[in-house]
């Protein structure tokens, strides 16, 4: 895979890639809240990640301690997160997704754990805005799970708040918080969380 400025280009993490035995200790801040993904090891992944750890604090949205999002071809195994994650987002129409291991999981998470750290999401705090139509998905392992989580556990605390800034009516914002996954759903796919604990 290509390495640029000491970093693996997230666009190069395709289904044939393997990231193994890597550690991040630097803090990461994702400034653009509306697009993209952010993770301690990689932002977006279609390949496999194994034996990696994150010790750097992560701020933004669409966050994971190891990966911001993994796809159906991906497996994250034997990985751990040891740092706080925090998202304080101004009101907008996009979702806020934070997970101890993966923000949005469309693949498989196996034998992973989130250490005794805090995951905190605050959404729609911009009182000058009238848009609060997104959702918060916060989970100890995955913020949103659309596939498989197996033999993984969470030891961290999780908190989330959504503020409705509309002056006329509520938009029905949703806050989903879970010790393993905030959301566990995918149309036409049998999602599975097995042998996990919080």
C-alpha positions, 0 to 999 in steps of 0.5 A: 500500500502507498504511504505518504508523509508517514501515513497510509492513504485511506483511499488505498485501504482496499479489500486486498490490504492488511494492516497489522500490529500498528499503534497510534499514540497521537491525538486526532482532530477531524475538523470537517463534521459533514463528510469523511471518517476518522479512526485511530489507525485508518479512516475508511477501510475495505481490507483487514486490520489485526493486532492494532491499538489506539492510545490517541484521543479522537475528536470529530464525528464518524469516529472509531478508535481503530477505524471510522468505517469498515466495509463488508469485505473488512475484518477488524480482529484483536484490536483495542482502543485506550483513549477518549473520543469526543464529538461536539457538533453544531446542528446539521442534517448528518448523523453523528457516529462514534464507536470504541473500535469502529464508528460505522461497521459494515464488516466483521469485528472480532476479539476486540475491546474498548478500555476504561475510557469515555465516549461522549457525543453532543449534537445540535448545540449551535443555538443559531441553527434551525436544523437538527435532523440527524441522529446520534449512534454511540457504542462501546464497540461500534456506533452503528453495526450493520453486520457482525460483532463477535467476542468483543467487550466494552469497559468504557462509559458512554454518554450522548445528548441531542439538543433540538434548536427548532423554534417551531417543532421537533424534528424527532432526533434520535439518540441511540446508545449501547454498551456494544452498539448504538444501532444494530440494523441493516436491511436484507442482512442478518446482523449479529452480536454474539459472545460480547459483554459490557 
